Amino acid sequence: MDRDELRAKRAKAGRARWAGTTVEQRREAATKASRAAQARAALARRLLAEYEAANGNSAA
């Protein structure tokens, strides 16, 4: 299976996942995913800050 076939298969699966859902349900799912991503980013920043503080340097 080449890259284009795989991409098409994934796109079809993505569309099928949302079949029969309302706009509100899709919006809620997007909001939940966005909040989860923000929480992961905040955790990464906090862990990096703790690492830098413990090692007395900057990882950047």
C-alpha positions as CSV (number, residue, x, y, z in Angstrom):
1,M,0.0,0.0,0.0
2,D,1.6,3.3,-1.1
3,R,1.4,6.6,0.8
4,D,-1.6,8.0,-1.1
5,E,-3.6,4.8,-0.6
6,L,-2.8,4.9,3.1
7,R,-3.7,8.6,3.3
8,A,-7.1,8.0,1.6
9,K,-7.8,5.0,3.9
10,R,-7.1,7.1,7.0
11,A,-9.2,10.0,5.7
12,K,-12.2,7.7,5.0
13,A,-11.9,6.3,8.5
14,G,-11.8,9.8,9.9
15,R,-14.9,10.8,8.1
16,A,-16.7,7.5,9.2
17,R,-15.9,8.3,12.8
18,W,-17.9,11.5,12.7
19,A,-20.8,10.1,10.6
20,G,-24.1,10.7,12.4
21,T,-22.7,13.2,14.9
22,T,-24.0,16.7,15.4
23,V,-22.0,19.9,15.0
24,E,-22.2,20.4,18.7
25,Q,-20.8,16.9,19.4
26,R,-17.9,17.6,17.0
27,R,-17.3,21.0,18.6
28,E,-17.2,19.4,22.1
29,A,-14.7,16.8,21.0
30,A,-12.5,19.5,19.4
31,T,-12.7,21.6,22.6
32,K,-11.8,18.6,24.7
33,A,-8.9,17.7,22.5
34,S,-7.7,21.3,22.6
35,R,-7.8,21.4,26.4
36,A,-5.9,18.1,26.6
37,A,-3.2,19.5,24.3
38,Q,-2.9,22.6,26.4
39,A,-2.7,20.5,29.6
40,R,0.1,18.4,28.0
41,A,2.0,21.6,27.0
42,A,1.7,23.0,30.5
43,L,3.0,19.8,32.0
44,A,5.9,19.8,29.6
45,R,6.8,23.4,30.5
46,R,6.6,22.6,34.2
47,L,8.7,19.4,33.9
48,L,11.3,21.3,31.9
49,A,11.4,24.1,34.5
50,E,11.8,21.5,37.3
51,Y,14.6,19.8,35.4
52,E,16.4,23.0,34.8
53,A,16.0,24.0,38.4
54,A,17.3,20.7,39.6
55,N,20.3,20.8,37.3
56,G,21.1,24.4,37.6
57,N,21.1,25.0,33.8
58,S,18.9,25.8,30.9
59,A,17.9,23.0,28.5
60,A,17.0,25.6,25.8
